[in-house]
């Protein structure tokens, strides 16, 4: 079987043995790197992908792997971006591929090729020649396999969160990207949120003084959806709560804060320690609302309701990243950034921004002020340019479409990606490292330097220069 077509038995079984792998599933070189903070050496001919631009693509041809809730929702967004077309869609359930193709055709788009019916269908799809970018939106346990296969097939990859769940997998994706000279990007839409990008620009403009700490999270009451028989196919997301005690999905809160701190661009995350509350929420919800004959009654939930990661950077900054999908609460990504001259705190104030601010010398009297005027002043050029289109074509307040539009623009213009494989690996390392820390009683663990020393150099990222989408045709 080819390297692309190979699907491990562990993944075919739905990741059922992933409990120990999160904390301990590391082969020799990556394990040593995790223990010491050192990086494994590059193979001969392997070079960094930092600063490497995309080749210019007249049209970006996208193939989609995974057409559940997330993948099916993103398909029409890709097709709506100027100069982008969806050429192939794939899901292990062939009917989903057919429905996605029907939907695109009904919107006047060319009908994509359909693949499905087996776990190897994506490998057959990757043999096509009309693919430039592979978008992966399968369950978490398949992201590494599918993202790696995309790189090995000679395509760039945009992978949903997380790109992998084990340190050895994260290192392998970094190395595979460097060997194939293809980019792999985390589909971190929250980095393209309007408030998040405005906060990034404020931080870089010095408005908050010297940045000292940030607080982000993914606090989302998913209990009803987790116990739904139709929302998460085969209950894949709920089952992760039976496998490991870890911060399973911290990137939405962590990534925007890390970006504002220029992590991998002059600073880096060096240690992580985690705490976990008792696992009470899912069992309590099941007791009150789930019929006794439901398959979930055979499950034991071991992941804490609230997992908190405390991350220290090389410059002494502190990031607190939280994850809780098991408790009754309103949605929040927290999104707080603080420095020597002020603080911005999201998800706290009234509409339209939901954020508040306090900075010197503008403010005094220890009273929060409205964020809206600052958001307008520091509004990122991407939102000024495509904000209206984002509202019409993308979910999550439009940031999905901004992510898609920017990815296509970068590829069509031949530019360096805003988010690279090193950012993606660093942000996602919180998943296995939180498990490792908790397995050691909450003691700190070192975060590998996926850049292999290149983090010391300042370079552009999400705070990009304004640019145009190349004309179509």
ABEGO torsion letter per residue (X at the ends): XBAAABBBAAAAAGGAAAAAAAAABBBAAAAAAAAAGBBBBBBBGBBBABGBBBBBBABBBBBBBEABAAAAAAAAAAAABBGBBBABBBBABAAAAAAAAAAAAAAGBBBBBBBEGBAAAAAAAAABAABABBBBABBAAAAAAAAAAAAAAGBBBBBBOBABABAAAAAAAAAAAAAAGBBBBBBBAAAABAAAAAAAAAAAAGAAEBBABBBBBBBBBAAAAAABAAABBGGAAAAAAAABBBBABAAAAAAAAAAAAGBGAGBBBABBBBBBBBBAAAAAAAAAABBAABAAAABBBABBABBBBBBBBAAGBBBBBBBBAABBBBBBAGGBBBBAAEBBBBGABBOAAGBBBBBOAABBGGBBBBAAAAAAAABBAAAAAAAAAAAAABBGGGAAAAAAAAAAAAAAAGBBBABBAAAAAAAAAAAAAAAAAAAAGGBBBBBBBAAGGAAABBBBBABBBBBBBBBBX
